[in-house]
Amino acid sequence: MDLRQCIECGVSFAPHNRRHKFCSSRCQARFKMRRRRLRRQEQGLCPQCGGPMDYPVRIRPDRSGRQKISYCSRCREKWRRKEVKP
């Protein structure tokens, strides 16, 4: 069979059948997670939990130029508590 490029990471791989698009199950899971989060953002939902947003969804660049995504207040509070643990 021909070599293909993974649509997630770009690595060349030999597919087991003609339907394979990913080099591994890890790449497939990453692709699905990213796609799910983007769909949630488009619908105005929290990209992490899928719940309603308390305020408008914002995607803004941080200092490094990467996009920083806003989350609902419940998810933000969960991450703040996780980071503050002594």
N, CA, C and O atoms as a Tinker XYZ file with bonds, in Angstrom:
   344  protein
     1  N      0.833000   -1.194000    0.000000    73     2
     2  CA     0.000000    0.000000    0.000000    64     1     3
     3  C      0.870000    1.248000    0.000000    63     2     4     5
     4  O      2.053000    1.207000    0.340000    81     3
     5  N      0.267000    2.335000   -0.383000    73     3     6
     6  CA     0.965000    3.615000   -0.407000    64     5     7
     7  C      1.121000    4.172000    1.002000    63     6     8     9
     8  O      0.372000    3.826000    1.915000    81     7
     9  N      2.111000    5.041000    1.154000    73     7    10
    10  CA     2.265000    5.756000    2.412000    64     9    11
    11  C      1.313000    6.945000    2.413000    63    10    12    13
    12  O      1.065000    7.562000    1.377000    81    11
    13  N      0.792000    7.250000    3.579000    73    11    14
    14  CA    -0.090000    8.409000    3.745000    64    13    15
    15  C      0.461000    9.300000    4.826000    63    14    16    17
    16  O      1.314000    8.900000    5.618000    81    15
    17  N     -0.048000   10.534000    4.844000    73    15    18
    18  CA     0.316000   11.469000    5.889000    64    17    19
    19  C     -0.818000   11.549000    6.891000    63    18    20    21
    20  O     -1.984000   11.662000    6.511000    81    19
    21  N     -0.483000   11.493000    8.159000    73    19    22
    22  CA    -1.470000   11.626000    9.227000    64    21    23
    23  C     -2.054000   13.033000    9.170000    63    22    24    25
    24  O     -1.304000   14.006000    9.085000    81    23
    25  N     -3.388000   13.159000    9.216000    73    23    26
    26  CA    -3.998000   14.485000    9.115000    64    25    27
    27  C     -3.867000   15.286000   10.405000    63    26    28    29
    28  O     -4.177000   16.477000   10.417000    81    27
    29  N     -3.415000   14.663000   11.489000    73    27    30
    30  CA    -3.219000   15.376000   12.745000    64    29    31
    31  C     -1.776000   15.841000   12.916000    63    30    32    33
    32  O     -1.540000   17.019000   13.187000    81    31
    33  N     -0.811000   14.943000   12.763000    73    31    34
    34  CA     0.588000   15.295000   13.048000    64    33    35
    35  C      1.468000   15.394000   11.809000    63    34    36    37
    36  O      2.572000   15.934000   11.887000    81    35
    37  N      1.009000   14.889000   10.673000    73    35    38
    38  CA     1.775000   14.995000    9.440000    64    37    39
    39  C      2.804000   13.897000    9.211000    63    38    40    41
    40  O      3.531000   13.941000    8.219000    81    39
    41  N      2.884000   12.919000   10.097000    73    39    42
    42  CA     3.839000   11.819000    9.966000    64    41    43
    43  C      3.371000   10.856000    8.877000    63    42    44    45
    44  O      2.178000   10.575000    8.761000    81    43
    45  N      4.310000   10.353000    8.083000    73    43    46
    46  CA     3.971000    9.356000    7.067000    64    45    47
    47  C      3.792000    7.991000    7.730000    63    46    48    49
    48  O      4.549000    7.620000    8.627000    81    47
    49  N      2.778000    7.250000    7.275000    73    47    50
    50  CA     2.517000    5.926000    7.834000    64    49    51
    51  C      1.918000    5.034000    6.759000    63    50    52    53
    52  O      1.392000    5.519000    5.757000    81    51
    53  N      2.001000    3.729000    6.976000    73    51    54
    54  CA     1.420000    2.745000    6.056000    64    53    55
    55  C      0.058000    2.332000    6.610000    63    54    56    57
    56  O     -0.002000    1.641000    7.627000    81    55
    57  N     -1.029000    2.737000    5.968000    73    55    58
    58  CA    -2.365000    2.408000    6.486000    64    57    59
    59  C     -2.678000    0.922000    6.335000    63    58    60    61
    60  O     -2.230000    0.279000    5.385000    81    59
    61  N     -3.440000    0.390000    7.267000    73    59    62
    62  CA    -3.854000   -1.013000    7.213000    64    61    63
    63  C     -4.974000   -1.223000    6.197000    63    62    64    65
    64  O     -5.110000   -2.302000    5.619000    81    63
    65  N     -5.767000   -0.183000    5.992000    73    63    66
    66  CA    -6.796000   -0.222000    4.951000    64    65    67
    67  C     -6.963000    1.185000    4.376000    63    66    68    69
    68  O     -6.340000    2.123000    4.873000    81    67
    69  N     -7.761000    1.346000    3.376000    73    67    70
    70  CA    -7.848000    2.630000    2.672000    64    69    71
    71  C     -8.574000    3.714000    3.461000    63    70    72    73
    72  O     -8.532000    4.883000    3.078000    81    71
    73  N     -9.240000    3.347000    4.553000    73    71    74
    74  CA    -9.980000    4.324000    5.342000    64    73    75
    75  C     -9.146000    4.994000    6.430000    63    74    76    77
    76  O     -9.585000    5.993000    6.999000    81    75
    77  N     -7.976000    4.484000    6.732000    73    75    78
    78  CA    -7.155000    5.057000    7.805000    64    77    79
    79  C     -6.669000    6.454000    7.438000    63    78    80    81
    80  O     -6.161000    6.684000    6.340000    81    79
    81  N     -6.835000    7.385000    8.383000    73    79    82
    82  CA    -6.412000    8.769000    8.185000    64    81    83
    83  C     -5.358000    9.197000    9.203000    63    82    84    85
    84  O     -4.698000   10.221000    9.028000    81    83
    85  N     -5.204000    8.409000   10.265000    73    83    86
    86  CA    -4.318000    8.779000   11.366000    64    85    87
    87  C     -3.237000    7.720000   11.562000    63    86    88    89
    88  O     -3.454000    6.538000   11.293000    81    87
    89  N     -2.074000    8.158000   12.032000    73    87    90
    90  CA    -0.968000    7.223000   12.258000    64    89    91
    91  C     -1.159000    6.418000   13.538000    63    90    92    93
    92  O     -0.595000    5.332000   13.672000    81    91
    93  N     -1.949000    6.936000   14.482000    73    91    94
    94  CA    -2.158000    6.240000   15.750000    64    93    95
    95  C     -3.510000    6.613000   16.340000    63    94    96    97
    96  O     -4.161000    7.557000   15.892000    81    95
    97  N     -3.915000    5.867000   17.341000    73    95    98
    98  CA    -5.173000    6.183000   18.023000    64    97    99
    99  C     -5.032000    7.479000   18.821000    63    98   100   101
   100  O     -6.019000    8.178000   19.047000    81    99
   101  N     -3.821000    7.797000   19.243000    73    99   102
   102  CA    -3.583000    9.048000   19.971000    64   101   103
   103  C     -3.852000   10.259000   19.072000    63   102   104   105
   104  O     -4.485000   11.224000   19.501000    81   103
   105  N     -3.374000   10.208000   17.834000    73   103   106
   106  CA    -3.630000   11.298000   16.888000    64   105   107
   107  C     -5.120000   11.401000   16.573000    63   106   108   109
   108  O     -5.652000   12.503000   16.437000    81   107
   109  N     -5.779000   10.279000   16.461000    73   107   110
   110  CA    -7.212000   10.285000   16.195000    64   109   111
   111  C     -7.967000   10.942000   17.358000    63   110   112   113
   112  O     -8.885000   11.731000   17.131000    81   111
   113  N     -7.589000   10.623000   18.585000    73   111   114
   114  CA    -8.240000   11.205000   19.757000    64   113   115
   115  C     -7.992000   12.708000   19.832000    63   114   116   117
   116  O     -8.905000   13.466000   20.158000    81   115
   117  N     -6.774000   13.147000   19.537000    73   115   118
   118  CA    -6.469000   14.583000   19.537000    64   117   119
   119  C     -7.309000   15.330000   18.511000    63   118   120   121
   120  O     -7.842000   16.405000   18.790000    81   119
   121  N     -7.419000   14.749000   17.326000    73   119   122
   122  CA    -8.200000   15.360000   16.256000    64   121   123
   123  C     -9.670000   15.492000   16.667000    63   122   124   125
   124  O    -10.282000   16.542000   16.473000    81   123
   125  N    -10.225000   14.429000   17.231000    73   123   126
   126  CA   -11.625000   14.455000   17.655000    64   125   127
   127  C    -11.857000   15.480000   18.762000    63   126   128   129
   128  O    -12.866000   16.186000   18.751000    81   127
   129  N    -10.928000   15.567000   19.717000    73   127   130
   130  CA   -11.062000   16.526000   20.814000    64   129   131
   131  C    -11.021000   17.956000   20.286000    63   130   132   133
   132  O    -11.836000   18.791000   20.678000    81   131
   133  N    -10.079000   18.233000   19.404000    73   131   134
   134  CA    -9.967000   19.575000   18.842000    64   133   135
   135  C    -11.224000   19.941000   18.055000    63   134   136   137
   136  O    -11.730000   21.058000   18.164000    81   135
   137  N    -11.726000   18.987000   17.259000    73   135   138
   138  CA   -12.930000   19.232000   16.465000    64   137   139
   139  C    -14.141000   19.459000   17.372000    63   138   140   141
   140  O    -14.966000   20.329000   17.091000    81   139
   141  N    -14.257000   18.689000   18.452000    73   139   142
   142  CA   -15.367000   18.853000   19.394000    64   141   143
   143  C    -15.325000   20.229000   20.052000    63   142   144   145
   144  O    -16.354000   20.891000   20.190000    81   143
   145  N    -14.133000   20.654000   20.456000    73   143   146
   146  CA   -14.009000   21.968000   21.093000    64   145   147
   147  C    -14.354000   23.098000   20.130000    63   146   148   149
   148  O    -15.012000   24.064000   20.516000    81   147
   149  N    -13.916000   22.983000   18.886000    73   147   150
   150  CA   -14.244000   24.015000   17.902000    64   149   151
   151  C    -15.745000   24.083000   17.650000    63   150   152   153
   152  O    -16.297000   25.176000   17.528000    81   151
   153  N    -16.408000   22.947000   17.571000    73   151   154
   154  CA   -17.865000   22.931000   17.388000    64   153   155
   155  C    -18.570000   23.584000   18.566000    63   154   156   157
   156  O    -19.518000   24.347000   18.380000    81   155
   157  N    -18.114000   23.291000   19.770000    73   155   158
   158  CA   -18.719000   23.899000   20.961000    64   157   159
   159  C    -18.546000   25.414000   20.943000    63   158   160   161
   160  O    -19.476000   26.149000   21.275000    81   159
   161  N    -17.365000   25.881000   20.558000    73   159   162
   162  CA   -17.133000   27.322000   20.490000    64   161   163
   163  C    -18.057000   27.974000   19.478000    63   162   164   165
   164  O    -18.613000   29.040000   19.743000    81   163
   165  N    -18.229000   27.349000   18.325000    73   163   166
   166  CA   -19.108000   27.892000   17.295000    64   165   167
   167  C    -20.549000   27.980000   17.789000    63   166   168   169
   168  O    -21.287000   28.875000   17.377000    81   167
   169  N    -20.958000   27.068000   18.661000    73   167   170
   170  CA   -22.315000   27.057000   19.199000    64   169   171
   171  C    -22.456000   27.956000   20.425000    63   170   172   173
   172  O    -23.550000   28.077000   20.978000    81   171
   173  N    -21.362000   28.589000   20.858000    73   171   174
   174  CA   -21.404000   29.463000   22.022000    64   173   175
   175  C    -21.376000   28.710000   23.340000    63   174   176   177
   176  O    -21.839000   29.228000   24.356000    81   175
   177  N    -20.843000   27.499000   23.342000    73   175   178
   178  CA   -20.743000   26.688000   24.550000    64   177   179
   179  C    -19.300000   26.657000   25.038000    63   178   180   181
   180  O    -18.373000   26.988000   24.299000    81   179
   181  N    -19.127000   26.259000   26.283000    73   179   182
   182  CA   -17.784000   26.124000   26.849000    64   181   183
   183  C    -17.050000   25.014000   26.102000    63   182   184   185
   184  O    -17.579000   23.909000   25.980000    81   183
   185  N    -15.844000   25.280000   25.599000    73   183   186
   186  CA   -15.116000   24.249000   24.854000    64   185   187
   187  C    -14.678000   23.068000   25.712000    63   186   188   189
   188  O    -14.431000   21.985000   25.182000    81   187
   189  N    -14.577000   23.253000   27.022000    73   187   190
   190  CA   -14.115000   22.180000   27.908000    64   189   191
   191  C    -15.249000   21.232000   28.299000    63   190   192   193
   192  O    -15.142000   20.022000   28.105000    81   191
   193  N    -16.341000   21.785000   28.852000    73   191   194
   194  CA   -17.408000   20.928000   29.384000    64   193   195
   195  C    -18.655000   20.880000   28.509000    63   194   196   197
   196  O    -19.484000   19.983000   28.669000    81   195
   197  N    -18.804000   21.834000   27.581000    73   195   198
   198  CA   -19.981000   21.861000   26.717000    64   197   199
   199  C    -21.171000   22.554000   27.349000    63   198   200   201
   200  O    -22.253000   22.586000   26.764000    81   199
   201  N    -20.985000   23.106000   28.533000    73   199   202
   202  CA   -22.066000   23.813000   29.222000    64   201   203
   203  C    -22.235000   25.225000   28.682000    63   202   204   205
   204  O    -21.421000   25.693000   27.886000    81   203
   205  N    -23.298000   25.906000   29.117000    73   203   206
   206  CA   -23.537000   27.274000   28.645000    64   205   207
   207  C    -22.475000   28.237000   29.175000    63   206   208   209
   208  O    -21.980000   28.080000   30.292000    81   207
   209  N    -22.136000   29.228000   28.364000    73   207   210
   210  CA   -21.159000   30.241000   28.768000    64   209   211
   211  C    -21.863000   31.319000   29.581000    63   210   212   213
   212  O    -22.989000   31.703000   29.264000    81   211
   213  N    -21.207000   31.804000   30.621000    73   211   214
   214  CA   -21.757000   32.860000   31.463000    64   213   215
   215  C    -21.571000   34.226000   30.806000    63   214   216   217
   216  O    -22.240000   35.190000   31.179000    81   215
   217  N    -20.688000   34.311000   29.856000    73   215   218
   218  CA   -20.346000   35.558000   29.171000    64   217   219
   219  C    -19.943000   35.208000   27.749000    63   218   220   221
   220  O    -19.768000   34.027000   27.450000    81   219
   221  N    -19.789000   36.178000   26.862000    73   219   222
   222  CA   -19.464000   35.868000   25.456000    64   221   223
   223  C    -18.141000   35.113000   25.301000    63   222   224   225
   224  O    -17.177000   35.372000   26.022000    81   223
   225  N    -18.111000   34.186000   24.359000    73   223   226
   226  CA   -16.899000   33.420000   24.063000    64   225   227
   227  C    -15.888000   34.354000   23.420000    63   226   228   229
   228  O    -16.211000   35.083000   22.483000    81   227
   229  N    -14.661000   34.328000   23.929000    73   227   230
   230  CA   -13.596000   35.151000   23.355000    64   229   231
   231  C    -12.399000   34.272000   23.066000    63   230   232   233
   232  O    -12.044000   33.394000   23.852000    81   231
   233  N    -11.790000   34.522000   21.940000    73   231   234
   234  CA   -10.537000   33.858000   21.607000    64   233   235
   235  C     -9.547000   34.977000   21.341000    63   234   236   237
   236  O     -9.669000   35.705000   20.356000    81   235
   237  N     -8.581000   35.110000   22.211000    73   235   238
   238  CA    -7.630000   36.211000   22.078000    64   237   239
   239  C     -6.208000   35.663000   22.172000    63   238   240   241
   240  O     -5.978000   34.642000   22.820000    81   239
   241  N     -5.263000   36.332000   21.534000    73   239   242
   242  CA    -3.872000   35.853000   21.614000    64   241   243
   243  C     -3.251000   36.191000   22.967000    63   242   244   245
   244  O     -3.529000   37.249000   23.533000    81   243
   245  N     -2.417000   35.301000   23.481000    73   243   246
   246  CA    -1.678000   35.597000   24.698000    64   245   247
   247  C     -0.334000   36.217000   24.319000    63   246   248   249
   248  O     -0.131000   36.578000   23.160000    81   247
   249  N      0.566000   36.343000   25.257000    73   247   250
   250  CA     1.853000   37.011000   25.000000    64   249   251
   251  C      2.684000   36.325000   23.930000    63   250   252   253
   252  O      3.416000   36.987000   23.195000    81   251
   253  N      2.579000   35.007000   23.836000    73   251   254
   254  CA     3.371000   34.276000   22.846000    64   253   255
   255  C      2.712000   34.273000   21.469000    63   254   256   257
   256  O      3.286000   33.752000   20.512000    81   255
   257  N      1.513000   34.850000   21.356000    73   255   258
   258  CA     0.823000   34.899000   20.075000    64   257   259
   259  C     -0.130000   33.743000   19.850000    63   258   260   261
   260  O     -0.866000   33.722000   18.864000    81   259
   261  N     -0.120000   32.767000   20.773000    73   259   262
   262  CA    -1.055000   31.643000   20.653000    64   261   263
   263  C     -2.440000   32.094000   21.102000    63   262   264   265
   264  O     -2.579000   33.038000   21.880000    81   263
   265  N     -3.454000   31.409000   20.602000    73   263   266
   266  CA    -4.813000   31.769000   20.973000    64   265   267
   267  C     -5.125000   31.304000   22.386000    63   266   268   269
   268  O     -4.818000   30.173000   22.763000    81   267
   269  N     -5.735000   32.182000   23.156000    73   267   270
   270  CA    -6.160000   31.846000   24.506000    64   269   271
   271  C     -7.683000   31.794000   24.489000    63   270   272   273
   272  O     -8.337000   32.784000   24.164000    81   271
   273  N     -8.236000   30.665000   24.831000    73   271   274
   274  CA    -9.670000   30.436000   24.740000    64   273   275
   275  C    -10.315000   30.706000   26.091000    63   274   276   277
   276  O     -9.755000   30.358000   27.131000    81   275
   277  N    -11.490000   31.326000   26.078000    73   275   278
   278  CA   -12.210000   31.555000   27.322000    64   277   279
   279  C    -13.110000   30.364000   27.628000    63   278   280   281
   280  O    -13.614000   29.701000   26.722000    81   279
   281  N    -13.303000   30.106000   28.909000    73   279   282
   282  CA   -14.117000   28.991000   29.379000    64   281   283
   283  C    -15.224000   29.516000   30.279000    63   282   284   285
   284  O    -15.211000   30.686000   30.662000    81   283
   285  N    -16.184000   28.660000   30.621000    73   283   286
   286  CA   -17.259000   29.061000   31.527000    64   285   287
   287  C    -16.670000   29.264000   32.928000    63   286   288   289
   288  O    -15.563000   28.808000   33.213000    81   287
   289  N    -17.410000   29.942000   33.788000    73   287   290
   290  CA   -16.888000   30.253000   35.118000    64   289   291
   291  C    -16.621000   28.990000   35.938000    63   290   292   293
   292  O    -15.696000   28.973000   36.749000    81   291
   293  N    -17.414000   27.934000   35.741000    73   291   294
   294  CA   -17.210000   26.690000   36.483000    64   293   295
   295  C    -15.874000   26.042000   36.110000    63   294   296   297
   296  O    -15.135000   25.600000   36.990000    81   295
   297  N    -15.561000   25.983000   34.816000    73   295   298
   298  CA   -14.288000   25.388000   34.374000    64   297   299
   299  C    -13.101000   26.260000   34.782000    63   298   300   301
   300  O    -12.056000   25.744000   35.179000    81   299
   301  N    -13.265000   27.585000   34.684000    73   299   302
   302  CA   -12.170000   28.477000   35.097000    64   301   303
   303  C    -11.860000   28.292000   36.567000    63   302   304   305
   304  O    -10.694000   28.204000   36.954000    81   303
   305  N    -12.901000   28.231000   37.394000    73   303   306
   306  CA   -12.701000   28.066000   38.829000    64   305   307
   307  C    -12.041000   26.723000   39.136000    63   306   308   309
   308  O    -11.189000   26.638000   40.020000    81   307
   309  N    -12.424000   25.693000   38.422000    73   307   310
   310  CA   -11.822000   24.366000   38.607000    64   309   311
   311  C    -10.321000   24.415000   38.323000    63   310   312   313
   312  O     -9.530000   23.851000   39.078000    81   311
   313  N     -9.926000   25.086000   37.238000    73   311   314
   314  CA    -8.509000   25.178000   36.891000    64   313   315
   315  C     -7.750000   26.064000   37.866000    63   314   316   317
   316  O     -6.590000   25.787000   38.174000    81   315
   317  N     -8.378000   27.119000   38.356000    73   315   318
   318  CA    -7.710000   27.981000   39.346000    64   317   319
   319  C     -7.411000   27.202000   40.617000    63   318   320   321
   320  O     -6.314000   27.299000   41.166000    81   319
   321  N     -8.382000   26.434000   41.082000    73   319   322
   322  CA    -8.170000   25.629000   42.292000    64   321   323
   323  C     -7.074000   24.599000   42.082000    63   322   324   325
   324  O     -6.276000   24.337000   42.982000    81   323
   325  N     -7.036000   24.018000   40.896000    73   323   326
   326  CA    -6.023000   23.006000   40.582000    64   325   327
   327  C     -4.619000   23.612000   40.598000    63   326   328   329
   328  O     -3.673000   22.971000   41.056000    81   327
   329  N     -4.479000   24.847000   40.098000    73   327   330
   330  CA    -3.169000   25.506000   40.047000    64   329   331
   331  C     -2.714000   25.994000   41.406000    63   330   332   333
   332  O     -1.510000   26.062000   41.654000    81   331
   333  N     -3.640000   26.339000   42.305000    73   331   334
   334  CA    -3.300000   26.938000   43.590000    64   333   335
   335  C     -2.948000   25.906000   44.655000    63   334   336   337
   336  O     -2.469000   26.280000   45.725000    81   335
   337  N     -3.170000   24.628000   44.395000    73   335   338
   338  CA    -2.914000   23.595000   45.406000    64   337   339
   339  C     -1.518000   23.742000   46.014000    63   338   340   341
   340  O     -0.533000   23.887000   45.290000    81   339
   341  N     -1.437000   23.704000   47.359000    73   339   342
   342  CA    -0.125000   23.841000   48.016000    64   341   343
   343  C      0.719000   22.595000   47.897000    63   342   344
   344  O      1.843000   22.561000   48.399000    81   343
